[in-house]
Amino acid sequence: MKEFAAIQDMSQMPIMERLMHGLTVTALGMGITFIVLILLLYSIKLMSFAFKKEDSPTSLVSDPVAVSKVLRRRRRGRIGGDSYSSSCCSHGAEL
């Protein structure tokens, strides 16, 4: 690590040694970043577990049967706004 502190010595090093030192610094930086991202991932999971609500809005999306029922009702025109109705304009003309 002494080589990284002395810049004047870096200019006197052969090109392969400079490339190896650059690779070492890159690998250390990527490794530290990877470790921090993994720690962040687990801390977010821990926090979501700690502050989890009983009723989550994603429970409907995770149930494919409920989603298919809603989509089927929308296609039949029982649910939804103008985008799911069979009329083309506001006065009710049929398509």
Backbone as CSV, one residue per row, in Angstrom:
resi,resn,N_x,N_y,N_z,CA_x,CA_y,CA_z,C_x,C_y,C_z
1,MET,0.805,-1.191,0.000,0.000,0.000,0.000,0.855,1.265,0.000
2,LYS,2.114,1.123,0.282,2.995,2.299,0.261,3.134,2.859,-1.148
3,GLU,2.991,2.002,-2.138,3.129,2.449,-3.525,2.035,3.429,-3.920
4,PHE,0.834,3.293,-3.313,-0.269,4.167,-3.673,-0.093,5.569,-3.103
5,ALA,0.641,5.693,-2.011,0.834,6.992,-1.374,1.884,7.824,-2.093
6,ALA,2.874,7.220,-2.703,3.961,7.954,-3.351,3.679,8.057,-4.846
7,ILE,3.180,9.217,-5.280,2.816,9.398,-6.680,4.052,9.434,-7.573
8,GLN,5.138,10.012,-7.094,6.335,10.094,-7.934,6.883,8.700,-8.247
9,ASP,6.659,7.749,-7.372,7.114,6.391,-7.643,6.234,5.707,-8.700
10,MET,4.977,6.110,-8.807,4.074,5.498,-9.795,4.540,5.787,-11.221
11,SER,5.103,6.940,-11.452,5.548,7.269,-12.806,6.789,6.469,-13.204
12,GLN,7.515,5.976,-12.241,8.726,5.207,-12.531,8.454,3.709,-12.630
13,MET,7.257,3.285,-12.299,6.922,1.859,-12.350,6.705,1.411,-13.787
14,PRO,6.945,0.142,-14.057,6.615,-0.399,-15.382,5.092,-0.406,-15.588
15,ILE,4.691,-0.448,-16.828,3.267,-0.350,-17.177,2.450,-1.506,-16.591
16,MET,3.006,-2.703,-16.569,2.261,-3.853,-16.021,2.040,-3.699,-14.526
17,GLU,3.018,-3.164,-13.835,2.860,-2.975,-12.395,1.813,-1.895,-12.118
18,ARG,1.806,-0.847,-12.934,0.774,0.189,-12.777,-0.618,-0.386,-13.053
19,LEU,-0.713,-1.217,-14.085,-2.003,-1.834,-14.392,-2.473,-2.758,-13.265
20,MET,-1.537,-3.489,-12.671,-1.893,-4.378,-11.564,-2.353,-3.587,-10.343
21,HIS,-1.699,-2.462,-10.079,-2.136,-1.623,-8.954,-3.509,-1.013,-9.235
22,GLY,-3.737,-0.614,-10.475,-5.049,-0.099,-10.837,-6.136,-1.149,-10.702
23,LEU,-5.810,-2.377,-11.087,-6.756,-3.479,-10.942,-7.050,-3.770,-9.474
24,THR,-6.018,-3.666,-8.635,-6.199,-3.884,-7.203,-7.135,-2.834,-6.609
25,VAL,-6.921,-1.578,-6.961,-7.772,-0.511,-6.450,-9.207,-0.689,-6.943
26,THR,-9.371,-1.066,-8.197,-10.703,-1.289,-8.751,-11.406,-2.437,-8.041
27,ALA,-10.689,-3.530,-7.821,-11.283,-4.686,-7.141,-11.664,-4.348,-5.706
28,LEU,-10.825,-3.590,-5.021,-11.155,-3.187,-3.651,-12.393,-2.291,-3.638
29,GLY,-12.469,-1.353,-4.552,-13.631,-0.470,-4.610,-14.908,-1.218,-4.928
30,MET,-14.840,-2.140,-5.883,-16.020,-2.922,-6.230,-16.427,-3.843,-5.086
31,GLY,-15.458,-4.422,-4.410,-15.761,-5.308,-3.277,-16.429,-4.567,-2.137
32,ILE,-15.911,-3.386,-1.814,-16.506,-2.590,-0.743,-17.921,-2.174,-1.126
33,THR,-18.115,-1.767,-2.377,-19.447,-1.379,-2.833,-20.413,-2.552,-2.764
34,PHE,-19.971,-3.733,-3.153,-20.818,-4.921,-3.108,-21.224,-5.242,-1.675
35,ILE,-20.280,-5.175,-0.765,-20.574,-5.469,0.644,-21.575,-4.462,1.197
36,VAL,-21.397,-3.185,0.869,-22.323,-2.156,1.354,-23.717,-2.372,0.784
37,LEU,-23.818,-2.755,-0.477,-25.130,-3.010,-1.072,-25.823,-4.207,-0.436
38,ILE,-25.075,-5.235,-0.110,-25.659,-6.402,0.569,-26.142,-6.012,1.960
39,LEU,-25.348,-5.218,2.682,-25.777,-4.745,4.003,-27.019,-3.870,3.900
40,LEU,-27.088,-3.036,2.873,-28.262,-2.201,2.664,-29.492,-3.047,2.360
41,LEU,-29.327,-4.092,1.564,-30.433,-4.986,1.240,-31.012,-5.621,2.494
42,TYR,-30.141,-6.159,3.343,-30.620,-6.812,4.555,-31.174,-5.819,5.558
43,SER,-30.635,-4.616,5.612,-31.195,-3.623,6.531,-32.587,-3.185,6.073
44,ILE,-32.812,-3.084,4.758,-34.149,-2.752,4.256,-35.124,-3.883,4.552
45,LYS,-34.696,-5.127,4.378,-35.566,-6.264,4.702,-35.911,-6.280,6.185
46,LEU,-34.925,-5.988,7.036,-35.151,-5.968,8.476,-36.112,-4.848,8.849
47,MET,-35.942,-3.681,8.254,-36.833,-2.565,8.556,-38.247,-2.824,8.050
48,SER,-38.389,-3.429,6.884,-39.734,-3.734,6.382,-40.407,-4.798,7.243
49,PHE,-39.623,-5.715,7.773,-40.174,-6.718,8.682,-40.604,-6.068,9.997
50,ALA,-39.820,-5.114,10.489,-40.119,-4.463,11.765,-41.337,-3.556,11.665
51,PHE,-41.524,-2.889,10.514,-42.616,-1.936,10.363,-43.730,-2.459,9.471
52,LYS,-43.841,-3.773,9.353,-44.829,-4.376,8.465,-46.233,-4.142,8.996
53,LYS,-47.130,-3.751,8.082,-48.533,-3.569,8.439,-49.269,-4.882,8.214
54,GLU,-50.378,-5.039,8.909,-51.154,-6.264,8.777,-51.844,-6.351,7.421
55,ASP,-52.372,-5.246,6.938,-53.112,-5.220,5.694,-52.242,-4.589,4.624
56,SER,-51.708,-5.359,3.731,-50.847,-4.818,2.694,-51.625,-4.693,1.389
57,PRO,-51.397,-3.621,0.623,-52.118,-3.464,-0.644,-51.661,-4.432,-1.723
58,THR,-50.541,-5.094,-1.531,-50.054,-6.034,-2.537,-50.680,-7.415,-2.400
59,SER,-51.513,-7.619,-1.382,-52.104,-8.947,-1.211,-53.039,-9.296,-2.366
60,LEU,-53.710,-8.300,-2.957,-54.572,-8.567,-4.105,-53.751,-8.954,-5.327
61,VAL,-52.633,-8.288,-5.527,-51.801,-8.557,-6.691,-51.149,-9.930,-6.579
62,SER,-50.834,-10.356,-5.367,-50.175,-11.648,-5.213,-51.149,-12.814,-5.359
63,ASP,-52.437,-12.522,-5.388,-53.437,-13.574,-5.559,-53.924,-13.556,-7.008
64,PRO,-53.454,-14.470,-7.855,-53.822,-14.423,-9.275,-55.306,-14.673,-9.530
65,VAL,-55.965,-15.402,-8.658,-57.386,-15.666,-8.845,-58.181,-14.385,-8.673
66,ALA,-57.827,-13.595,-7.648,-58.520,-12.333,-7.413,-58.269,-11.352,-8.550
67,VAL,-57.062,-11.336,-9.060,-56.744,-10.443,-10.174,-57.531,-10.840,-11.410
68,SER,-57.624,-12.128,-11.693,-58.362,-12.556,-12.879,-59.853,-12.246,-12.743
69,LYS,-60.415,-12.336,-11.536,-61.816,-11.987,-11.335,-62.051,-10.511,-11.603
70,VAL,-61.161,-9.665,-11.119,-61.300,-8.227,-11.340,-61.190,-7.905,-12.817
71,LEU,-60.225,-8.505,-13.502,-60.064,-8.248,-14.928,-61.262,-8.745,-15.732
72,ARG,-61.817,-9.884,-15.337,-62.991,-10.414,-16.026,-64.187,-9.478,-15.852
73,ARG,-64.386,-8.953,-14.630,-65.481,-8.019,-14.395,-65.276,-6.713,-15.151
74,ARG,-64.020,-6.280,-15.281,-63.753,-5.058,-16.039,-64.080,-5.245,-17.515
75,ARG,-63.759,-6.413,-18.066,-64.046,-6.681,-19.468,-65.551,-6.727,-19.726
76,ARG,-66.292,-7.199,-18.750,-67.746,-7.284,-18.907,-68.426,-5.945,-18.648
77,GLY,-67.671,-4.944,-18.171,-68.239,-3.626,-17.960,-68.861,-3.417,-16.602
78,ARG,-68.647,-4.327,-15.665,-69.227,-4.176,-14.330,-68.392,-3.264,-13.431
79,ILE,-67.105,-3.147,-13.723,-66.201,-2.307,-12.932,-65.479,-1.397,-13.894
80,GLY,-65.103,-0.231,-13.433,-64.207,0.603,-14.203,-64.851,1.864,-14.702
81,GLY,-64.023,2.696,-15.270,-64.465,3.975,-15.777,-64.656,3.931,-17.263
82,ASP,-64.411,5.055,-17.905,-64.630,5.179,-19.341,-63.695,4.296,-20.154
83,SER,-62.509,4.016,-19.628,-61.561,3.248,-20.415,-61.994,1.794,-20.595
84,TYR,-62.898,1.290,-19.750,-63.328,-0.097,-19.850,-64.761,-0.234,-20.353
85,SER,-65.426,0.872,-20.598,-66.805,0.781,-21.063,-66.820,0.518,-22.566
86,SER,-67.982,0.135,-23.069,-68.080,-0.194,-24.483,-68.474,1.004,-25.330
87,SER,-68.639,2.162,-24.717,-69.018,3.332,-25.506,-67.783,4.088,-25.958
88,CYS,-67.918,4.794,-27.078,-66.763,5.498,-27.632,-66.701,6.945,-27.188
89,CYS,-67.779,7.492,-26.668,-67.767,8.886,-26.232,-68.697,9.069,-25.053
90,SER,-68.809,10.296,-24.579,-69.532,10.544,-23.333,-71.038,10.411,-23.474
91,HIS,-71.632,10.505,-24.670,-73.083,10.439,-24.798,-73.595,9.004,-24.978
92,GLY,-72.694,8.027,-24.953,-73.114,6.640,-24.882,-73.274,5.938,-26.194
93,ALA,-72.738,6.463,-27.276,-72.836,5.772,-28.575,-72.019,4.497,-28.514
94,GLU,-72.592,3.430,-28.996,-71.914,2.132,-28.965,-70.833,2.061,-30.039
95,LEU,-69.829,1.236,-29.801,-68.758,1.029,-30.781,-69.205,0.206,-31.950
